[in-house]
Amino acid sequence: MDNQGTVSIVVADYDTPRLMTLLQELQQNPMIQVVGIAQSGKDAIQRATSLAVNAVLMEYSMLDCTASDVSEALKDDSPGTYVYAISDTLNAQFIFSAKRAGIVEIFPRQGFVAREASTKIQEYVYHMKNEWDNIAKEHGTVGKGTGPMGQKVIREYITRSIPQSIILSYNTKGGVGKSTTASNLALAIKMSPYLSGQRVALVDFDCGGANVSTLCHIPDSDATNRNLTSWENVSENLTAQEVDDLMIKGPHGLMVLPAPINLVTAGKIGYELCDKILNILKRYFPIIIVDGAPNISDSMDAAIRHATHILLIANCEGQSVKQLARTTCLLSPDPNFVDKPDMSHLLNKMFVVLNHAQGPTKWDLKATDVPKVIGRPLLAELPFSETVRHALHENMNKQAIEIDPKSDYAIAIKKLANDLVSAYPEGLDTELKVSKNKRDNKTSGLLGFFKRK
């Protein structure tokens, strides 16, 4: 590790004995300099801002706010200060929400070792200093709050530190909109003004359908020459350029890796190859969207293992919901079978995305019942949109989000992108209000028409 000077930290905890113990333990690392302590979240923000520290290490639940609140405040007040938290309670949903708020890592209180935590903080700060140096060489030295260009560079600096996200669209039933959701989500992330500089990959693991190449308007000749099978004999030590050469550049700089269109070839793709591909891509892409297959297969086993988020794509139609309920039941512990492996760690990565792809029918389940039947929380609801059909059936070479970026569907996809990787932290609320007003005006207009009739 290069010696880049000491790392300045503010330590915060409302419990005085615990605070002093943590302070003493951290000081055993000669490269960690505790420059301030706080016993409230408000004080932690004030000290971190005034002292321009590298990091804050704090009890997650303070008396006046949480570490997530502190992290959100420091995004504007002290960009470049990283928040770490310690908590008694850890689960996937909690960690997901905290990291979405910008917390770098949450350490479990049980078994917490200050020496190990301080080393992790030190390594991360050094890594981000190198990132900042690279940006400074490209744009010139920029201080906090130095106008639009300064804010742009600081924003780029912050977004480079996003945690890696591998997002899988999944349902063992076909026709629910997995591929459409995956491709529009990947583009929504890539089109974000905050993440446009990030490398984003869209990978098709539906080896029996190869829908991504069709949706992304990739010629069959390209998909034949560059697809999953092209990676079979390559070294795992590929350079970034070699990785790009094995993929296809899509719209807005999105990098696409299609499934083979030859079904005989596709049938030979197994767990080892898919695992190898994801291991390589993870080194060069902070955000990877995987379009899943409508089955439980080797490729899906690899994707589920690597995924940080598994989007359970469902319609209000009963069969798509039942298939997902069967999957979650398969993974859930069963008290009647104590020897059944506990797969709760996979369940904790699963979130329902309700996709109204076909429009409403009288046989539909209620939208509120879908996540209850599946047994996982609802993350997003994508409205029915003619724009999606327009993109699918018209020869425009565009996704729905490109055709009408302000449609209800596009805004819902952007919101999903924001919930997953903070792609639209500003400006989305305004679009949502405008979209809601349009729907309300349309509804009131229809009501008025019927009243006149």
RODO-2510 file (C-alpha; in nm, 4 decimals, decimal comma):
residues 453
     n   res          X          Y          Z
     1     m     0,0000     0,0000     0,0000
     2     d     0,1422     0,3388    -0,1000
     3     n     0,2051     0,5780     0,1876
     4     q    -0,0290     0,8705     0,1206
     5     g    -0,0298     1,0277     0,4647
     6     t    -0,2633     0,9895     0,7586
     7     v    -0,6380     0,9388     0,7250
     8     s    -0,8423     1,1850     0,9295
     9     i    -1,1554     1,0487     1,0991
    10     v    -1,4431     1,1733     1,3126
    11     v    -1,5748     0,9073     1,5505
    12     a    -1,9368     0,9304     1,6705
    13     d    -2,1358     0,7356     1,9289
    14     y    -2,3910     0,8438     2,1887
    15     d    -2,2539     0,5870     2,4379
    16     t    -1,9532     0,7515     2,6087
    17     p    -1,7656     0,4374     2,7294
    18     r    -1,8104     0,2747     2,3909
    19     l    -1,6930     0,5925     2,2169
    20     m    -1,3769     0,6160     2,4250
    21     t    -1,2956     0,2471     2,3751
    22     l    -1,3321     0,2842     1,9988
    23     l    -1,1161     0,5980     2,0064
    24     q    -0,8346     0,4179     2,1877
    25     e    -0,8480     0,1138     1,9585
    26     l    -0,8373     0,3236     1,6411
    27     q    -0,5319     0,5125     1,7614
    28     q    -0,3345     0,1875     1,7497
    29     n    -0,3212     0,2349     1,3718
    30     p    -0,0481     0,4973     1,3157
    31     m    -0,2007     0,6028     0,9822
    32     i    -0,5416     0,6812     1,1381
    33     q    -0,5771     1,0222     1,3003
    34     v    -0,8970     1,0775     1,5003
    35     v    -0,9429     1,4549     1,4776
    36     g    -1,2883     1,4823     1,6310
    37     i    -1,5517     1,2998     1,8327
    38     a    -1,9286     1,3474     1,8421
    39     q    -2,2208     1,2166     2,0432
    40     s    -2,4945     1,3208     1,8014
    41     g    -2,5437     1,2994     1,4286
    42     k    -2,5690     1,6777     1,4021
    43     d    -2,2302     1,7181     1,5703
    44     a    -2,0792     1,4498     1,3457
    45     i    -2,1920     1,6439     1,0375
    46     q    -2,0601     1,9730     1,1777
    47     r    -1,7191     1,8309     1,2716
    48     a    -1,6773     1,6360     0,9478
    49     t    -1,7623     1,9464     0,7459
    50     s    -1,5522     2,1968     0,9377
    51     l    -1,2495     1,9670     0,9597
    52     a    -1,2855     1,8313     0,6014
    53     v    -1,2106     1,4802     0,7262
    54     n    -1,1593     1,1742     0,5100
    55     a    -1,4098     0,9554     0,6930
    56     v    -1,6705     0,9266     0,9663
    57     l    -1,6994     0,6058     1,1698
    58     m    -2,0182     0,6058     1,3751
    59     e    -2,2887     0,4122     1,5518
    60     y    -2,5589     0,3661     1,2872
    61     s    -2,8547     0,4706     1,5057
    62     m    -2,7703     0,7921     1,6863
    63     l    -3,0177     0,9644     1,9198
    64     d    -3,1080     1,2347     1,6670
    65     c    -3,0571     1,0639     1,3301
    66     t    -2,9016     0,7677     1,1512
    67     a    -2,5745     0,7221     0,9679
    68     s    -2,7761     0,7280     0,6439
    69     d    -2,8938     1,0798     0,7318
    70     v    -2,5350     1,1843     0,8023
    71     s    -2,4187     1,0369     0,4719
    72     e    -2,6931     1,2187     0,2784
    73     a    -2,6016     1,5499     0,4461
    74     l    -2,2299     1,5101     0,3766
    75     k    -2,2884     1,4521     0,0050
    76     d    -2,3466     1,8261    -0,0252
    77     d    -2,1725     1,9622     0,2853
    78     s    -1,8494     1,7632     0,2580
    79     p    -1,8140     1,5662    -0,0667
    80     g    -1,5220     1,3288    -0,0388
    81     t    -1,5955     1,2372     0,3261
    82     y    -1,6852     0,8688     0,3477
    83     v    -1,9257     0,7353     0,6087
    84     y    -1,8817     0,3996     0,7808
    85     a    -2,1221     0,2646     1,0423
    86     i    -2,1395     0,0007     1,3144
    87     s    -2,4694    -0,1738     1,3813
    88     d    -2,6162    -0,4558     1,5880
    89     t    -2,8689    -0,5390     1,3167
    90     l    -2,7658    -0,6438     0,9674
    91     n    -2,9815    -0,7827     0,6879
    92     a    -2,9789    -0,7444     0,3108
    93     q    -3,2609    -0,4887     0,2972
    94     f    -3,0976    -0,2752     0,5674
    95     i    -2,7561    -0,2863     0,3989
    96     f    -2,9137    -0,2127     0,0598
    97     s    -3,0885     0,0999     0,1939
    98     a    -2,7787     0,2188     0,3789
    99     k    -2,5486     0,1810     0,0789
   100     r    -2,8035     0,3548    -0,1396
   101     a    -2,7711     0,6484     0,1000
   102     g    -2,3959     0,6477     0,0375
   103     i    -2,2577     0,4551     0,3363
   104     v    -1,9441     0,2733     0,2214
   105     e    -1,9669    -0,0179     0,4658
   106     i    -2,1544    -0,1269     0,7791
   107     f    -1,9510    -0,3275     1,0288
   108     p    -2,1361    -0,5771     1,2514
   109     r    -2,0945    -0,4919     1,6188
   110     q    -2,0603    -0,8576     1,7104
   111     g    -1,7011    -0,9510     1,6414
   112     f    -1,6078    -0,5926     1,5491
   113     v    -1,2296    -0,5400     1,5404
   114     a    -1,1251    -0,1742     1,5215
   115     r    -0,7859    -0,2606     1,3732
   116     e    -0,9448    -0,4393     1,0769
   117     a    -1,2017    -0,1640     1,0269
   118     s    -0,9339     0,1074     1,0309
   119     t    -0,7301    -0,0814     0,7704
   120     k    -1,0328    -0,1047     0,5404
   121     i    -1,1038     0,2665     0,5806
   122     q    -0,7385     0,3533     0,5178
   123     e    -0,7226     0,1415     0,2000
   124     y    -1,0452     0,2890     0,0635
   125     v    -0,9406     0,6487     0,1297
   126     y    -0,6044     0,5878    -0,0399
   127     h    -0,7824     0,4343    -0,3378
   128     m    -1,0166     0,7320    -0,3690
   129     k    -0,7256     0,9770    -0,3352
   130     n    -0,5728     0,8139    -0,6407
   131     e    -0,9045     0,8510    -0,8210
   132     w    -0,9153     1,2189    -0,7251
   133     d    -0,5581     1,2707    -0,8482
   134     n    -0,6558     1,1236    -1,1855
   135     i    -0,9543     1,3586    -1,2094
   136     a    -0,7398     1,6552    -1,1080
   137     k    -0,4919     1,5720    -1,3855
   138     e    -0,7787     1,5605    -1,6340
   139     h    -0,9736     1,8674    -1,5205
   140     g    -0,7310     2,0687    -1,3105
   141     t    -0,7391     2,1190    -0,9341
   142     v    -1,0923     2,1897    -0,8156
   143     g    -1,1959     2,2985    -0,4692
   144     k    -1,5301     2,2491    -0,3015
   145     g    -1,8056     2,4792    -0,4184
   146     t    -1,6067     2,6410    -0,6984
   147     g    -1,8888     2,6803    -0,9457
   148     p    -2,0532     2,4498    -1,2028
   149     m    -1,7320     2,2902    -1,3250
   150     g    -1,6177     2,2268    -0,9702
   151     q    -1,9476     2,0669    -0,8790
   152     k    -1,9369     1,8537    -1,1936
   153     v    -1,5930     1,7180    -1,1092
   154     i    -1,6827     1,6582    -0,7444
   155     r    -1,9962     1,4738    -0,8584
   156     e    -1,7861     1,2581    -1,0926
   157     y    -1,5451     1,1926    -0,8060
   158     i    -1,8260     1,0796    -0,5768
   159     t    -1,9993     0,8598    -0,8345
   160     r    -1,6772     0,6743    -0,9088
   161     s    -1,7013     0,5279    -0,5590
   162     i    -2,0393     0,3573    -0,6083
   163     p    -2,0551    -0,0011    -0,4799
   164     q    -2,0589    -0,2692    -0,7481
   165     s    -2,4089    -0,3680    -0,8571
   166     i    -2,4965    -0,6857    -1,0474
   167     i    -2,8677    -0,6725    -1,1239
   168     l    -3,0493    -0,9817    -1,2510
   169     s    -3,3971    -0,9784    -1,4090
   170     y    -3,5608    -1,3091    -1,3200
   171     n    -3,8736    -1,5206    -1,3556
   172     t    -3,9009    -1,8843    -1,4560
   173     k    -4,1979    -1,7856    -1,6745
   174     g    -4,1389    -1,6225    -2,0114
   175     g    -4,3213    -1,3235    -2,1548
   176     v    -4,3243    -1,1107    -1,8409
   177     g    -4,0888    -0,8421    -1,9741
   178     k    -3,7531    -0,9460    -1,8256
   179     s    -3,5520    -0,8497    -2,1328
   180     t    -3,7415    -0,5251    -2,1928
   181     t    -3,6930    -0,4244    -1,8304
   182     a    -3,3238    -0,5200    -1,8320
   183     s    -3,2418    -0,3305    -2,1520
   184     n    -3,4343    -0,0153    -2,0544
   185     l    -3,2883    -0,0232    -1,7031
   186     a    -2,9339    -0,0549    -1,8397
   187     l    -2,9919     0,2439    -2,0687
   188     a    -3,1563     0,4473    -1,7916
   189     i    -2,8411     0,4002    -1,5832
   190     k    -2,6113     0,4788    -1,8741
   191     m    -2,8162     0,7891    -1,9690
   192     s    -2,7978     0,9246    -1,6138
   193     p    -2,6049     1,2549    -1,5978
   194     y    -2,4475     1,1235    -1,2761
   195     l    -2,3425     0,7795    -1,4013
   196     s    -2,2831     0,8383    -1,7723
   197     g    -1,9088     0,8051    -1,7077
   198     q    -1,9527     0,4640    -1,5457
   199     r    -1,8942     0,1472    -1,7443
   200     v    -2,2235    -0,0416    -1,7709
   201     a    -2,2627    -0,3918    -1,9176
   202     l    -2,5806    -0,5636    -2,0361
   203     v    -2,5377    -0,9434    -2,0463
   204     d    -2,7853    -1,1935    -2,1897
   205     f    -2,7987    -1,5234    -1,9987
   206     d    -3,1216    -1,6304    -2,1700
   207     c    -2,9407    -1,8836    -2,3844
   208     g    -3,2637    -2,0170    -2,5311
   209     g    -3,4040    -1,6818    -2,6365
   210     a    -3,1228    -1,4373    -2,7142
   211     n    -3,3705    -1,1510    -2,6780
   212     v    -3,1145    -0,8839    -2,5869
   213     s    -2,9549    -0,8844    -2,9310
   214     t    -3,2996    -0,8333    -3,0855
   215     l    -3,4012    -0,5611    -2,8402
   216     c    -3,0700    -0,3797    -2,8852
   217     h    -3,0951    -0,4129    -3,2653
   218     i    -2,7667    -0,6021    -3,2925
   219     p    -2,7178    -0,7631    -3,6360
   220     d    -2,7129    -1,1435    -3,6334
   221     s    -2,3615    -1,1404    -3,7807
   222     d    -2,2312    -0,9447    -3,4795
   223     a    -2,4179    -1,1638    -3,2314
   224     t    -2,2764    -1,4733    -3,3992
   225     n    -1,9169    -1,3517    -3,3756
   226     r    -1,9304    -1,1965    -3,0285
   227     n    -2,1445    -1,3759    -2,7713
   228     l    -2,1088    -1,5823    -2,4544
   229     t    -1,9373    -1,8691    -2,6361
   230     s    -1,6558    -1,6372    -2,7489
   231     w    -1,5334    -1,6342    -2,3870
   232     e    -1,4907    -2,0099    -2,3571
   233     n    -1,1178    -2,0261    -2,4271
   234     v    -1,0037    -1,6776    -2,3232
   235     s    -0,7744    -1,6118    -2,0297
   236     e    -0,9241    -1,4742    -1,7097
   237     n    -0,6479    -1,2102    -1,7116
   238     l    -0,7982    -1,0081    -1,9940
   239     t    -0,7202    -0,6380    -2,0273
   240     a    -1,0014    -0,3823    -2,0418
   241     q    -0,9473    -0,3420    -2,4160
   242     e    -0,9629    -0,7184    -2,4728
   243     v    -1,2894    -0,7328    -2,2785
   244     d    -1,4376    -0,4523    -2,4904
   245     d    -1,3265    -0,6309    -2,8077
   246     l    -1,5314    -0,9345    -2,7011
   247     m    -1,8440    -0,7231    -2,6507
   248     i    -2,0635    -0,5058    -2,8717
   249     k    -2,0932    -0,1323    -2,8160
   250     g    -2,4563    -0,0356    -2,7794
   251     p    -2,6346     0,3001    -2,7532
   252     h    -2,4906     0,5705    -2,5232
   253     g    -2,1748     0,3628    -2,4696
   254     l    -2,3562     0,0663    -2,3132
   255     m    -2,1498    -0,2525    -2,3621
   256     v    -2,3571    -0,5556    -2,4634
   257     l    -2,2711    -0,9265    -2,4419
   258     p    -2,5415    -1,1258    -2,6268
   259     a    -2,6391    -1,4884    -2,5922
   260     p    -2,5691    -1,7057    -2,8985
   261     i    -2,8541    -1,7179    -3,1489
   262     n    -2,7706    -2,0780    -3,2419
   263     l    -2,9709    -2,2978    -3,0012
   264     v    -2,7367    -2,5955    -3,0396
   265     t    -2,4400    -2,3811    -2,9368
   266     a    -2,6429    -2,2130    -2,6616
   267     g    -2,7243    -2,5499    -2,5076
   268     k    -2,3556    -2,6059    -2,4328
   269     i    -2,3203    -2,2994    -2,2073
   270     g    -2,2762    -2,4108    -1,8483
   271     y    -2,2118    -2,2793    -1,4989
   272     e    -1,8314    -2,2601    -1,5328
   273     l    -1,8435    -2,0355    -1,8392
   274     c    -2,1060    -1,8010    -1,6950
   275     d    -1,9191    -1,7830    -1,3659
   276     k    -1,5954    -1,7060    -1,5511
   277     i    -1,7613    -1,4313    -1,7578
   278     l    -1,9043    -1,2577    -1,4520
   279     n    -1,5732    -1,2837    -1,2653
   280     i    -1,4003    -1,1069    -1,5538
   281     l    -1,6694    -0,8432    -1,6064
   282     k    -1,6739    -0,7553    -1,2369
   283     r    -1,3159    -0,6309    -1,2679
   284     y    -1,4063    -0,3743    -1,5349
   285     f    -1,7750    -0,2871    -1,4879
   286     p    -1,9153    -0,1401    -1,1638
   287     i    -2,2685    -0,1965    -1,2961
   288     i    -2,3747    -0,5173    -1,4717
   289     i    -2,7325    -0,5906    -1,5803
   290     v    -2,8034    -0,9592    -1,6490
   291     d    -3,1106    -1,0630    -1,8451
   292     g    -3,2152    -1,3938    -1,6958
   293     a    -3,3560    -1,7062    -1,8600
   294     p    -3,7121    -1,8347    -1,7972
   295     n    -3,5826    -2,1473    -1,6254
   296     i    -3,3674    -2,2821    -1,3448
   297     s    -3,0455    -2,3587    -1,5294
   298     d    -2,6678    -2,3525    -1,4873
   299     s    -2,6471    -1,9981    -1,6217
   300     m    -2,9090    -1,8869    -1,3707
   301     d    -2,7228    -2,0543    -1,0855
   302     a    -2,4146    -1,8484    -1,1728
   303     a    -2,6136    -1,5262    -1,2139
   304     i    -2,7997    -1,5704    -0,8855
   305     r    -2,4734    -1,6394    -0,7027
   306     h    -2,3079    -1,3206    -0,8307
   307     a    -2,6132    -1,0923    -0,8223
   308     t    -2,6366    -0,8134    -0,5676
   309     h    -3,0030    -0,7538    -0,6641
   310     i    -3,2455    -1,0048    -0,8136
   311     l    -3,5464    -0,8328    -0,9705
   312     l    -3,8417    -1,0716    -0,9699
   313     i    -4,0291    -0,9482    -1,2784
   314     a    -4,4015    -1,0219    -1,2425
   315     n    -4,7290    -0,9312    -1,4081
   316     c    -5,0636    -0,9271    -1,2313
   317     e    -5,1385    -1,2420    -1,4308
   318     g    -5,1563    -1,5410    -1,1981
   319     q    -4,9049    -1,7753    -1,3608
   320     s    -4,6111    -1,5341    -1,3458
   321     v    -4,6835    -1,4724    -0,9768
   322     k    -4,7177    -1,8434    -0,8975
   323     q    -4,3855    -1,9214    -1,0639
   324     l    -4,2068    -1,6645    -0,8482
   325     a    -4,3895    -1,7815    -0,5350
   326     r    -4,2668    -2,1331    -0,6118
   327     t    -3,9096    -2,0032    -0,6383
   328     t    -3,9198    -1,8145    -0,3065
   329     c    -4,0818    -2,1144    -0,1367
   330     l    -3,8019    -2,3356    -0,2673
   331     l    -3,5431    -2,1028    -0,1103
   332     s    -3,7254    -2,0460     0,2209
   333     p    -3,6425    -2,2452     0,5358
   334     d    -3,8959    -2,5175     0,6193
   335     p    -3,9419    -2,6036     0,9906
   336     n    -4,0749    -2,9458     0,8869
   337     f    -3,7455    -3,0269     0,7111
   338     v    -3,4628    -2,9217     0,9382
   339     d    -3,1996    -3,0603     0,6987
   340     k    -3,3141    -2,8321     0,4155
   341     p    -3,0349    -2,5852     0,3321
   342     d    -3,1034    -2,2282     0,4428
   343     m    -3,0987    -2,0112     0,1296
   344     s    -3,2214    -1,6927     0,2988
   345     h    -2,9151    -1,5049     0,1741
   346     l    -3,0574    -1,5412    -0,1772
   347     l    -3,4063    -1,4372    -0,0719
   348     n    -3,2647    -1,1223     0,0838
   349     k    -3,1404    -1,0127    -0,2613
   350     m    -3,4848    -1,0527    -0,4220
   351     f    -3,7276    -0,7675    -0,4890
   352     v    -4,0521    -0,7662    -0,6858
   353     v    -4,0841    -0,5456    -0,9933
   354     l    -4,4458    -0,5396    -1,1074
   355     n    -4,4535    -0,4904    -1,4836
   356     h    -4,7924    -0,4039    -1,6336
   357     a    -4,6728    -0,5148    -1,9751
   358     q    -5,0043    -0,6313    -2,1196
   359     g    -5,2489    -0,3804    -1,9787
   360     p    -5,5219    -0,4662    -1,7261
   361     t    -5,7708    -0,7542    -1,7577
   362     k    -6,0597    -0,8638    -1,5355
   363     w    -5,8630    -1,1741    -1,4303
   364     d    -5,5667    -0,9851    -1,2895
   365     l    -5,4556    -1,0150    -0,9297
   366     k    -5,4614    -0,6936    -0,7303
   367     a    -5,1275    -0,5160    -0,7513
   368     t    -5,1042    -0,5052    -0,3706
   369     d    -5,1465    -0,8833    -0,3511
   370     v    -4,8591    -0,9711    -0,5878
   371     p    -4,5677    -0,9091    -0,3448
   372     k    -4,7671    -1,0776    -0,0664
   373     v    -4,8114    -1,3955    -0,2706
   374     i    -4,4459    -1,3968    -0,3787
   375     g    -4,3276    -1,3164    -0,0286
   376     r    -4,0788    -1,0460    -0,1239
   377     p    -4,1055    -0,6636    -0,1026
   378     l    -4,2254    -0,4539    -0,3969
   379     l    -3,9422    -0,2383    -0,5324
   380     a    -4,1013    -0,0868    -0,8431
   381     e    -4,4174    -0,0784    -1,0500
   382     l    -4,3797    -0,0232    -1,4248
   383     p    -4,6947     0,1107    -1,5946
   384     f    -4,8443    -0,0162    -1,9196
   385     s    -4,7090     0,1930    -2,2053
   386     e    -4,7693     0,2061    -2,5784
   387     t    -4,4147     0,3430    -2,6026
   388     v    -4,2812    -0,0013    -2,5082
   389     r    -4,4763    -0,1621    -2,7916
   390     h    -4,3639     0,1175    -3,0202
   391     a    -4,0008     0,0332    -2,9398
   392     l    -4,0593    -0,3399    -2,9833
   393     h    -4,2455    -0,3320    -3,3121
   394     e    -4,1301    -0,0186    -3,4967
   395     n    -3,7958    -0,0278    -3,6725
   396     m    -3,6531     0,2722    -3,4840
   397     n    -3,3452     0,1094    -3,3298
   398     k    -3,4356     0,2635    -2,9939
   399     q    -3,5549     0,1514    -2,6513
   400     a    -3,8745     0,2871    -2,4969
   401     i    -3,6805     0,5141    -2,2617
   402     e    -3,5052     0,6718    -2,5616
   403     i    -3,8222     0,7255    -2,7642
   404     d    -4,0033     0,9142    -2,4882
   405     p    -3,7770     0,9941    -2,1905
   406     k    -4,0628     1,1746    -2,0102
   407     s    -4,3260     0,9012    -2,0437
   408     d    -4,4701     0,7396    -1,7305
   409     y    -4,2817     0,4215    -1,8179
   410     a    -3,9479     0,6000    -1,8646
   411     i    -3,9893     0,7868    -1,5355
   412     a    -4,0712     0,4594    -1,3543
   413     i    -3,7589     0,2969    -1,5025
   414     k    -3,5489     0,5970    -1,3957
   415     k    -3,6911     0,5698    -1,0451
   416     l    -3,5964     0,2022    -1,0381
   417     a    -3,2446     0,2950    -1,1568
   418     n    -3,2248     0,5530    -0,8809
   419     d    -3,3408     0,3075    -0,6136
   420     l    -3,0803     0,0549    -0,7267
   421     v    -2,7716     0,2673    -0,7990
   422     s    -2,8677     0,6319    -0,7207
   423     a    -2,8744     0,7166    -1,0921
   424     y    -3,1110     1,0148    -1,0597
   425     p    -3,0610     1,1731    -0,7150
   426     e    -3,1824     1,5109    -0,8404
   427     g    -3,4593     1,6218    -1,0760
   428     l    -3,6671     1,3032    -1,0713
   429     d    -3,9191     1,4365    -0,8187
   430     t    -4,0163     1,7127    -1,0606
   431     e    -4,0701     1,4658    -1,3442
   432     l    -4,2797     1,2420    -1,1182
   433     k    -4,5015     1,5369    -1,0182
   434     v    -4,5501     1,6414    -1,3813
   435     s    -4,6341     1,2817    -1,4762
   436     k    -4,8828     1,2533    -1,1877
   437     n    -5,0466     1,5845    -1,2824
   438     k    -5,0877     1,4632    -1,6399
   439     r    -5,2574     1,1439    -1,5178
   440     d    -5,4785     1,3382    -1,2773
   441     n    -5,5799     1,5858    -1,5500
   442     k    -5,6555     1,3008    -1,7869
   443     t    -5,8674     1,1270    -1,5232
   444     s    -6,0571     1,4450    -1,4325
   445     g    -6,1175     1,5085    -1,8010
   446     l    -6,2675     1,1635    -1,8462
   447     l    -6,4827     1,2070    -1,5362
   448     g    -6,6045     1,5400    -1,6673
   449     f    -6,6898     1,3799    -2,0022
   450     f    -6,8953     1,1077    -1,8379
   451     k    -7,0719     1,3619    -1,6158
   452     r    -7,1686     1,5629    -1,9217
   453     k    -7,2965     1,2478    -2,0866
***
